[in-house]
Amino acid sequence: MFTIDDLADRLGGYLPPDEIQQVKRAFYYAEQAHDGQRRRSGEPYVTHPLAVANILANMHMDHQSLMAAMLHDVIEDTGVSKKALAAQFGKPVAELVDGVSKLTQITFEDKAVAQAENFQKMVLAMSRDIRVIIVKLADRLHNMRTLGALRPDKKRRIARETLEIYARIAGRLGINTIRIELEDLSFQAIHPMRSERIKRAVASARGNRRSAMREIQSSLQQSLDDEALQGTVIGRQKHLLSIYKKMRDQRKPFAEIMDVFGFRIITEDVASCYRILGVVHNLYKPVPGRFKDYIAIPKANGYQSLHTTLFGQRGMPIEVQIRTREMEAMANNGIAAHWLYKAGQTTHPIAEGSHARARAWVKGLLEMQRHAGDSLEFIEHVKNDLFPDDIYVFTPKGDIMELPQGATVIDFAYSVHTDIGNNCIACRIDRHLAPLSTRLESGQTLEIITAPGARPNLAWLNFVTTAKARSAIRHALKHQQQAEAIMLGRRLLNKALTPFETSLEELDESVFTQAFKELDVSSLDSLLEALGLGNRMAHVVARRLVDVAHGGSFDQTSGPGGEKAVLISGSEGMVLNFARCCHPLPGDPVVGHLSVGKGMVVHRSECKNLIERKNDPDKLFALEWSETIDEDFPVALRIEIESRRGLVAELAGLVTDADANIERIGIEERDAHLSTVNLTLSVKGRVHLARIIKRIRNLPNVGKITRMAN
Ligand code: MN
């Protein structure tokens, strides 16, 4: 059985003793934490993290990745907290473990196959540290190797997820050794019979061809030696899934696929690659059109190599790949090759940070691509994968939505549907209620709670980030303002018509038609809207209408008389504003002032600001509070009171007990004994306020209490 000491020996090849010691410590911690837990195979659970660490050791990953591998199931399976891990092993390791755990929690169900690509992106977006992905890939690889006793349907589900997500991610990152093994293991789990048949056929074909292989290999090697070129010739095997795919997609019989001999030649430098190509083409005739120069034009994940196909004896095709040792490492390990290379050097590789390394990798790709002069599109792809600007979240049905970084719940709601945004009142993130302004993170599941008739809030514009949400909110608010302005306009106009003993409902259609022409409006609604917004005067319009109705001969002197107040219900939000100067409360005598473009502003009738408007009486309206108002209104109080400790807490408690809220509290110390407290409260109305003032009066040593206006 493979033990921690075996691993430590192996690590001795590339890590310093103190780092190996830390890896061992992580192992013992995991052993303790998983104590008593067993794998399905019956082995102690800790064999799994140990095996995962070993996979990473083969890739020469750094000690923090290895420690994270040891601990990767500890948070998820044993209830040890991230904080505890940070205290034991430092924050970077705890972050890695946490990242891997988060990836473990999301599972990709078959139904979402169409979204596999988004899912891959989400996985990448969730891993701010690329090492998280590499540890996760190793974890998945070991789980795939030990699928063994699982139920067939469960095996298939995991295999499909592996194929659609993790093998693809490994491919994107160029980690081909892991990709190929994941693909073959998945293939075996999904199609056990087919893979077994191909495996056996490959084995027997290989037996038959052994001597031919050896013959070609030695003649290739000989020709290199003759030219004094450094190079190692290796026989190459196709992996099971790629054979199967060729048979299925290209409808080729097995024999034809296996009729190809594959070789790889590893050499020192790029110049040698091309010289070897020349030698090889001299030895066997090349098949026209099959030469590919992936050194000059690398593949998207950075793969570089020369590919050519030759005519062997009796026309048997021979495929040859020629590349440098460095290209070989890149082809096998991709992004992880950067750890492989750093390892031997004395500079501490961790100090650079894993993202710096990932960036270096991307930069390397970019460099290659620049030489190749090819389109930069693929680099954009890779860059976005590694450093995504977008976040990916789930709908309750498991669909994935892509949103820009910084997007909030409201942005999500509008991206699902405009109506959902407009009617959104609350939200659950991962089943917990959360504020609508919460910024989202990749991997979260969102559920929007809507209420019919709910409306967007002006304040949403302060935090939404997507253009779609922004314009939808503006549109809805505009619409709402219009509707409210029309309603208010109708009331104002009817009020203005009352002295003429008529109303909108009683006027004739023909009156409107003619009046609209004179007033230059297109419809009753646009007229009412203009009235509600204060852009037109109700009494002027009323007189005009009455004039028209009476053939222009109505007696001017019997104008506005017995005033009838307009009722405020408090819900006219967009066209009815409460003046900030005097903070009117339900119960206060109030006067409305119609101001251009803003609609009605409600003042207390004693407000000083009204006095300067008194010379414009056409814009002033008597108002009355509706009985049904159930909203909170702000009110400012100034209280003189004896200074003492705990005064603020005392006042706060008193206000809360009276079912009111404190909006703001400020204390001016007037002298050692007397303070002035400026208190802004929200209350239901005048009666409510009176009750609160009475309570404040009951406090010891209270002086003057003033309700502020201006
Ligand atoms: Mn695991």
Boltz pocket constraint, residues with backbone or C-beta under 6 A from the ligand:
constraints:
  - pocket:
      binder: B
      contacts: [[A, 48], [A, 72], [A, 73], [A, 139]]
      max_distance: 6.0
